[in-house]
Amino acid sequence: MAGLVDAGGAGVGAQHAAPLLAARRLPLKAASAVGAEPRLQPRHADVVLPVPVPRSYTYLIPAELAERVVPGSRVVVPVQRRQVVGLVVAVDVPAPDVPAKPIAAAPDGEPALSAALIELGRWIGSYYGAPLGLALRALLPGALWSVRRPAGPPEQAERVIGLTQALPSLLERERAFRRAPQRRVGYEALEALGGSAPLRHLLDRLGLSRAVLDGLVKQRLARYTDVPRARDPFADLSSPPPPALTEAQLGVVSGIAGTPADIPILIHGVTGSGKTLVYLELLRGVVASGQGAILLVPEIALTPQTVARVRGVFGDQVAVLHSGLSDGERADAWRALRRGERRVAVGPRSAVFAPVQRLAAIVVDEEHEASYKQGTVPRYHARDVALARARLEGARVILGSATPSLETLQLARTGRVCTFTLPERIGARPLPPVDVIDLRSAPRVAEARGIPWTEPLDHAVRGALARSEQVILLLNRRGFATYLQCPACGDVRDCPHCAITLTVHQTPRALRCHYCGHEEPIPAACRVCGKEIQRMRGLGTQQLEHFVSRRFPEARIARMDLDTTSTKWAHHRILERMAQGKLDILLGTQMIAKGLDFPNVTVVGVVDADTGLHLPDFRAGERTFQLVAQVAGRAGRGPKGGRVFVQTRAPAHPAIRAAAAHSVAAFAAAELPLRAPPNPAYPPHVGLARFVAVHEDERLAQEAAEGVAAWLRRANTERLGGALTVLGPAPCPIMRLKGRWRWHVLIKSPEARPIGRVVRAWGRGRGVAARGTVVVDRDPVSLL
């Protein structure tokens, strides 16, 4: 129990709606001055390594590296028999008791991390119980931690040719180009372009030959130079500037401008109300004043269309940070932001760490999205980190959603977040009516067999196609069938590494695990009884696509799920075809539910709204409500209007009824009491942390979880005055994953402080001996 001491209360206050307001304004540690008179005594630096160890290491600063070794700079240091890249967090620290090894190299001309970002890393480590090295590792692109190339991917150079000698008179030109008239063409082309131009532009766009340009260089009328050029795959993307804002949007903009910057903002706008236009208008003022901004979007919403809209306002001021980019592309975007060459960072959760200079605003679009939660150490939530960073740097945070999370709604209700609403769509277009179809009683199309395809949905799709309108069909389960079962003995094919069934895929044909990636051929006979006929159960997007293509043979259909969008720009290609009217039906998983704006979509069908409704997770209803409400918002965005069809076996469920009514208030009114006493308490009424014991041996996983539970109960009794509720240990709903057994323990408390204390104590290694097999997830978004 030693070491269970509060580290400063970096958690949230009462009610623990979320850690949204958790970060206190922490003092930034001033960097030691550089350029001072050299000292005779040895100097030392504290270096944090990207390893799961809760301490820093002291190294000797060689005199030749003194100017480069400052807080925030990366250094190459020896560790046992190898070298690693570490991060300096302090200099001129006391010498260790044993001789310190010298720093081997310092690749940065300027610090890689600012003092504010280092402090943000400390907050992440403290709040989420992560070692500081792993917390700081998340703040930099992965390529910058490579010891083989510590400077990162080299900057790409572009060959440029520029004139070196002027020929102002016609006589001089005739004399110079008497025997080479094509060189004169090249010379005058360069002259018209201002005296220099990229070689690729002259060859590809103007059709000049390399021999002509080499001739100009040979005549000493021009010379080649290599100019650094950032790799930007979005460089050619731009859409027209957005239209003028409506009165409602202008009212929100002016209202936010009049709100103190230290108060977080929630823009609660229905789908199609133009929240993105409000973000861009707010950020336009930020950039015009010479400051910087970050725009966070969910991973699935970061499409070239999104980037094009932002570039339509800010042009080359935009840098995109995205895991789908190459190491070189990400490193170039990061460098451009750190140098202040670009002022607007756009990206998913990791972009919250972008080194934007003079940061003034962070926008978190679709703040309710679970993809903002990091799945590995440090298990941060980008929305909450955005608020912590904003408080450290004096920036404003703007959260936006049509279906805000219950944590954010609770903060808004208690006045800790200021809310601005956009209750109507642009142009006063009505929200589409929603028909809830009871799959238990509604007449089905005979040819559908086991597919839940009712006559009302069938008539709606057929009518839309006859009118040359477009259709979106949502089924949040990929694959062809959910599982394969023998009709004789009932055997089901399970993943050998995970406690779930294998999903049937037809393209390519295989049984596949969606968690670990295990794959095996579809068997011709049952492995238990030998019966040759295997029966497919359940429904996936592949099977839905197969049925719809047979049902509507003239329709042009595309499927969007993880199987069809694994390659770079796959999202873009499919959505571009939809926008150009080259598709009639777009079907897929949740990635088609958000952010898409196609005015010609008049029918949206939720084929089976129950896929995630009954999962053993307290957020199951909330996720279902958000998904159905979001996809319903894809309909009726144009003058033709639209209609939504939601097929379900639970039409009376509050999540389904509230989504059909487009009512966040109705869902919150039904759901919030279910998470408060006398029912079991869950966020936003309490804070939550999850300890998951993982091991290849089921018995050892259970023993580790029992040890964690015993440690937590002792801490709760001896140190925390019973402030915690400890639940478990119990097997996780998915007991086995990737060959490892999983048991978990939950702790709950209406106050953040006791949760923070045990999470930090565990992170410092004060827990049980089995600590290495246990991971901690504070504020989990899923309990599966």
URTA-V990361 format. One line per field, one symbol per residue. phi: phi as a letter, one per 20 degrees, with the letter a starting at -180 (. if undefined). A space follows every 10 residues. Layout:
phi = ???
//
This chain:
phi = .fnecfeome eeegmlfref dffffefeff fffdnffgef ffdccecedf cfceadcdcf efgfdgfeec gneececfcl dccceccfda clegfffdge fefebcfefb gfcfffffff fffffffemd ggffffgfec ggfedeffbf fngfffddfc dcfdbecfdf ffffffdgdb ffffgfffff ffenobafgf fffeeemfef fffffffffm ebbecddgcf fcfdgeeadg gfffffffff ffgffffeeg fedfddedcf gnenffffgf fffgffffen ddbcdecfgf eedgffffff ffedlffecd dbffefgfff fffffffffn fcdcdcrfgf ffegffelfc bcddflffff ffefecfeee dffffgffff ffdmeedcec aecgffffff fffenecedc dcfcffmlff fffdeedeff cffdffffle efcefgffff ffffffemdd cdcdbebene cfadcffedn fdfdffdceb ffeecdcffa eceeddngbb fffebffedn ffeddedmcc ffffffffff fcfefeccdc bffdcfefmf ggfffffffe mecdcdcref feecmeccfe edccdefbfe gdfdffbfeg ffffgfffff ffffemedff mabccdebec fefgffffff eldffffffe egffdcgefg fbgefcebbc ddecafdfff ffffffffff fffffffedd mmfedddoeb ffgefcblnc eccccdccaf dfgfffffff fffeneeffe gfedddcelf ebdf
//
